[in-house]
Amino acid sequence: MKLTRLFKQSLGYLILVGGGLVMVMPFFWLISSSFKAPGKIYVFPPQWIPNPVRWQNYVDVFTEVPVFLYVRNTLIITISSTIGTVLCTIVTGYAFARLRFKGRDTIFSLLLATLMLPYVVTMIPIYIMFSKVHMVNTFWPLILPNFFGEAFYIFLLRQFFRTIPVELEDAARIDGADRLRIIFQIMVPLARPAIIVVTIQAALDNWNGFMQPLIFLTKQALWPLSLGLNSLQRFETGLDLTHLMMVLAVFMVTPVVIVYFLAQKQFIQGIVLTGMKA
């Protein structure tokens, strides 16, 4: 009996380790390729350990690409959009969870229905709308929509708010607290795990965004890291800059990995504790 259980545990750990190695392999290949000389990335059989290690790639990328400009643009878009998403999601999620008004459930159902709409369906109308108000080639088309909320995040916080006892709000109301004070001094601290999930996910979505910047930003001075990375694919000149693409990709991926490892506990806790109360 003990041998059977030991065998099952060993098999489980073996599967987990194997799966982990498969997931880590692309990241390891990315870092390895960033230290390789041009032309040695696609050699066969694959060269997992670069020989020689070419540190010059990390110097050349700053001469070939305006890295600091791309990082600044990415931070502007990411920080502004994330703030808008979190603020709107908190207020809207609370309204659907606690306020009683006519048509609330119908509006919430329509909101959830928008999850079924792919971005390509709304892409052209949104572009026309922003072009009419002369906002193309500005950061506003990438920032303003986030201040109107995201359906999935609103659903996530709405479900979490519904798990918080109503008696806490009643006690605060008796003490003279208004609606905004109840939201930001009582509900927000209690919903911290779910809010952390929304913040992390919204920040990652905006940091990695490619399609929207590609549509709205044609000036290089406004490009984020994703478009800067894409610009290194110079097919028309035949110049191979794959090694620099790998370096820039490392710069783009590293903050994401750091944020995940620092906040993985809160992220998992937020997902687990988010209630599914109807």
N, C-alpha and C positions, 0 to 999 in steps of 0.2 A: 504493500500500500504506500509506504513511504517512498519506495523507489519510483512508483508510478507518478506520485506527486512531484518528486524531484525532476523526473524526466519532463513532465509538462512545464514546470517552471523554467527549466533549462532551454526547452524548445521555444518558450515564449520570449525569453531574453535574447535568444539567438535571432529570432525573427525581428525583434525590436532593434537590435544592433545592426542587422542587415538592412532594415528599412532606413535607419538613421544614416548609414553610410551612403546609401543611394541618394538620399535627400541632400547630404553635404557635398557629394561629388561635384555638382555644377559650380558651387561656390569655391571649392578648392581649385577646380580647373580655371575659374576666372582669375583668382589670385596668381596661380602659376603662370598663366598666359600673360599677365601684366608685366612679368619680369623676363619675357622672351624677346629675342630679336625678331625683326620683321621677317616673315616667311617661315618661321619655325613653329608657328602655332598650329598649322594644319599638317604637320609631318605625320607619316604613318610608318611604324606604330607610334601611338601618342607618346609624347615626352612629358611625363607628369612632373618631373623635377627639371626646371630650366637649367640648361648648361650651354653657355655660361649664364649666370644671373646678370640681367641687364638693368641696373639701377637707373641708367640714363633715361629710361622711359618716363619715370616720374618727374624728371626735369624737362624733358621735351614737351610733355603735354601742356605745360604752362606757356611755352613759346608758340605752340601750334593752336591752342584754344584759350579764349579768355575765361578761364575757370572761375575766377573770383566774381566776374560779372554774372555768369550763369548761376553760381551759388546764391548771390544776392537776389537775383530775380526769383529763384526757386523759394527762398526763404520768405520773400514778400508775399508770394502767392499762397504758400503753405500756411503761414501764420495767420494771415488775414482771413483766408477761407475757413480755417479750422475754428477760429474765434466765432465767425458768423454761424457756422454749422452748430457748434455747441450751444451758443446762446439761443438760437431759434429752436433747436431740438428740445432744450429744457423747458422753455415756455410752452411750446406746442404740445409736447408730451404731457405736461402737467394739465393743460386745458382738456385734452382728450381723456385723461385719467380721472379728473376731479370735477370739472365744471359740467353742469347740466344745462344744455341748451337744445333747442329744437333742431333736429336733423344731425345731431352729433354723430350717431352711429353710421348714418348714411355717408356723411362727409369722410369719416374715418375709413369706411369701406372703399370709397373712391380714391382716397389717398393710397391705400394698399394696392389698389388696382394699377396705380402708376408704376409699381414695381415690375409689371409685366411689359412695360414699354421699353424697348431698347433705345439707346442713345441716338442711333442713326435715324430714328423716326422723328425726334424733336430737333435734330441737329440743324437742319435747314431753316425751320421757322425761328429758332433762337439766333442763328447767324443774321437773318434778315432783320430781326428786331433790333439787335445791337448795331447793325450797320446803319439803320435808319436814324439812330441817335448818335452816330459817329463815335462809337466806342471800340470799333475794330482797331487792332494794333495798340490796345491799352490793356492793363491788367483787369479792368472792370468786368469784362465778360467771364473771367475765371473766378472772380471774387463775389460779385453781387448775387448770383443764383444761390450761393451757399447760405445767404441770410434769409432765404425762404424755406430752408429746411430740406431734409432728405428723408424720404418715406420710411426706409428701414430703420434709421436711427430714431425717428419719432416713435415708431412701433416699439423699439427696444426700451426706450425710456418710459413710454406709456405703460408698458407691462410692469416695469420695475416700480413705478410710482403707485400702481394699484396694489402692490404688496405691502405698502407702508400703512400702518393703522391710521384711520381717519381721526381717531381720538387725539392724536398729537396735534393735528391742525385745529381741532375744536378748542383744545387747551390754549394754544397760541392765540386764537381769535378772541377768547375770553380775556386774555391779557392785553388785548388791544392791538395785536399785530395785523397789518394789512396783508393783501394778497401777495405782493412782491416780497415782503419780508418773510412770509411763510415759505415761499418758493426758495429763496436764496439762503435763508438761515436755518431752515428745518429740512426741507425736501432735498436740496442739493447735497448737504453733508451726508444724509442717509443714503442717497443714491450715488455716492461717490464711485463705487465699483463700476456701475453701468456707465457713468459719465466718463470715466477713464477709458473704457472700451470705445465709446463714441469718439473721444478725442484722439486716441491712438489710430483708430481706423480711418478717421477723416484726414488726419495728418499724413498717413501713408498714401491714401488715395490721391491727395493733392501733390505730394512729393513725387510720386511716380507717374503723375498725369502726363499723357502724351497726345491724345487725340484732340482735346480742346485747345491746348497751346498751338498745336499744328494748324488748326483752323483759324484761330483768331490772331495769332502773332506771326507776322511775316518779317518784321524787322529783327535783325540779329541782336540788337541791343536789348531786346525784350525777351530773348529766349531763355527758358529754364534749362536745367541740366539735361533733361530728356531730349530736347531738340538739339542741344549742343552735341550730345552723344550721337544722335542720328546724322548730324552734319558731317561727321568724319567718314561717312560712307561715300567716298568720292569716286563713283564709278566712271564719271566722264573723263577723269584725268588718268585713271589706271593706277593711281598712287595707293599703295597698301598702308593704311593707317590702323590696321586691326589691333596692333599692340597698344596704340594710344587709346583706342576705343575701350580696351580692357582696363586700362588705368582709370579712365574717366568712369567706367562702370563700377570700379572698386570704390571711388569717391562717392558715387551715388548710392551704393548698397550699404556701405559701412555704417552710416547713421541709422539706417533702418534696423540693422542687426543689433546695434548698441541699444536702441530704444526698446527693441523686443526683449533683450536679455534683462534690461533694467526694470521693465514693467510687465514681464510675463506673468508674475504672480497675480497682480491686479487685473490683468487682462483675462486670465482664466477664471478668477474669482467673479468678475463681472458677468461673464457668460453663464457661469454655473448658477449664480444667485438671481439672475434675471427671471422673474416669475412669468408664467404663462397663464395667469389668471384671466378668465374671460370677462 
